[in-house]
Amino acid sequence: MKNNNNLKDRTALNRYYLPVPKQSIQKIDRTTSPAHIGQLRNAIDFIVPENTPVLAATDGIITFVKDDSKIGGPNPAYWNFSNFITIMHKNKEFSRYDHLTFKSSNVKVGQSVKQGQKIAEVGMTGYTFIPHLHFQIFIFTGPNIFIDYDTLIVNDFIDF
């Protein structure tokens, strides 16, 4: 794994909108997830009901879609079974949306999306205790897209 010490707690340059409808949010959790350590330390969990729409947080291009998993639960053994979407934005920042419902993605790799566009729905796939959207803004720090990244701080969100 690359050494990310020179990227300690950088703040996102772009402005991001809420990735779920505000009225669906039961809690925004930046601190209690046991998985939000190391590279994931700046990830945010939006506690919302299952099937809540997931919205593109700002304009971008879809770079990754995984929506073929039907399993998940409160065990780290489910870590690799999370359905997720990744979007590339300006300033070389990316957003990632995890724990999506099986086959709920309505976007494809290479597709342009607009801020606020519905891209999927919240589910219970991967390592998760309750329905929520795991959301992170990150940059790449090396060539391996699965390990060479660091999350950025998002201080506030623009409301729809």
C-alpha positions in Angstrom: 0.0 0.0 0.0 1.2 3.5 -0.8 2.3 5.8 2.0 -0.4 8.4 2.3 1.2 10.5 5.1 1.6 13.5 2.9 -2.1 13.6 2.3 -3.3 13.9 5.9 -6.8 15.2 6.1 -7.0 17.3 3.0 -10.3 19.0 2.3 -12.2 18.5 -0.9 -11.9 21.3 -3.4 -15.3 20.7 -5.1 -18.6 21.5 -3.5 -20.9 18.5 -3.1 -24.7 18.2 -2.7 -26.3 15.7 -0.4 -26.2 12.3 -2.0 -29.6 11.3 -0.6 -32.8 13.4 -0.2 -32.6 15.5 3.0 -36.0 14.4 4.3 -34.8 10.7 4.2 -31.8 11.3 6.5 -32.2 9.9 10.0 -28.6 10.6 11.0 -25.3 11.7 9.4 -22.5 9.7 11.0 -18.8 10.6 10.6 -17.4 8.8 13.6 -18.9 5.5 14.8 -18.3 3.1 11.9 -15.6 0.5 12.8 -14.5 0.5 9.2 -13.9 4.3 9.0 -10.2 4.2 9.9 -7.0 4.7 7.9 -7.8 5.6 4.3 -11.6 5.6 5.1 -11.3 8.0 8.1 -13.1 10.8 6.2 -16.0 8.7 4.9 -19.5 9.6 5.8 -22.5 7.4 6.5 -26.0 8.7 5.7 -28.4 6.6 7.8 -31.5 6.3 5.6 -34.2 3.6 4.9 -33.6 0.9 2.3 -34.5 1.9 -1.3 -33.8 5.6 -0.6 -32.7 7.2 -3.9 -28.9 7.8 -4.2 -28.1 11.0 -6.0 -24.9 12.2 -7.8 -23.3 14.7 -5.4 -22.1 16.8 -8.3 -21.5 16.5 -12.1 -19.2 13.9 -13.3 -18.5 10.7 -15.3 -19.2 7.2 -14.0 -15.9 5.3 -13.7 -17.1 2.1 -11.9 -20.3 0.2 -11.2 -20.8 -2.9 -9.2 -24.4 -3.9 -8.6 -24.5 -7.7 -8.8 -24.3 -8.6 -5.0 -27.3 -9.8 -3.1 -25.6 -10.3 0.3 -24.5 -8.3 3.2 -24.6 -8.0 7.0 -22.7 -7.2 10.2 -19.7 -9.3 9.5 -16.4 -8.2 7.9 -16.6 -11.4 5.7 -19.1 -9.4 3.6 -16.6 -6.6 2.9 -16.2 -7.4 -0.8 -19.9 -7.8 -1.5 -20.9 -4.1 -1.3 -22.5 -2.8 -4.5 -21.1 0.6 -5.3 -20.7 3.4 -7.9 -17.7 5.7 -8.4 -17.9 9.1 -10.2 -15.0 11.2 -11.4 -15.4 15.0 -10.8 -13.3 18.0 -11.6 -10.1 18.6 -9.7 -9.3 14.9 -9.9 -11.7 14.1 -7.1 -14.0 11.0 -7.0 -17.1 10.2 -5.1 -18.0 6.6 -4.1 -21.5 5.4 -3.0 -21.6 2.0 -1.2 -24.2 -0.5 0.1 -26.5 -0.2 -2.9 -29.5 -2.4 -3.6 -28.9 -5.4 -6.0 -29.3 -4.2 -9.6 -30.6 -0.7 -8.6 -27.9 1.1 -10.6 -29.3 3.0 -13.5 -25.9 4.3 -14.8 -23.1 2.8 -16.9 -19.3 3.3 -16.9 -18.5 6.3 -19.2 -21.9 7.9 -18.7 -22.0 11.6 -17.7 -24.2 12.4 -14.8 -25.6 15.7 -13.4 -25.7 16.8 -9.8 -28.9 15.5 -8.2 -29.4 12.7 -10.8 -30.6 9.5 -9.3 -27.9 6.8 -9.8 -29.1 3.9 -7.6 -30.9 3.0 -4.3 -29.6 2.3 -0.8 -29.5 -1.3 0.2 -27.8 -3.7 2.6 -25.0 -5.2 0.6 -21.5 -5.6 1.9 -20.3 -5.1 5.5 -23.1 -3.2 7.1 -25.1 -3.2 10.3 -28.1 -1.0 9.2 -29.3 0.5 5.9 -27.2 3.5 5.0 -25.3 5.1 2.2 -21.5 5.0 2.8 -20.2 8.1 1.0 -16.7 9.2 0.4 -14.8 11.8 -1.6 -11.3 10.6 -2.5 -8.3 11.1 -4.7 -6.0 8.5 -6.2 -2.4 8.3 -4.8 -1.1 5.5 -7.1 -2.0 3.1 -9.9 -4.1 0.5 -8.0 -7.7 1.8 -7.8 -8.5 -0.5 -4.9 -5.7 0.5 -2.5 -4.0 3.6 -3.7 -6.4 6.3 -2.6 -7.1 8.7 0.3 -10.4 10.1 1.4 -10.9 13.9 1.7 -12.8 15.9 4.2 -16.2 17.3 3.1 -17.0 20.0 5.6 -20.5 20.8 4.5 -23.0 19.8 1.8 -25.1 22.0 -0.4 -28.8 21.4 0.2 -31.2 20.7 -2.8 
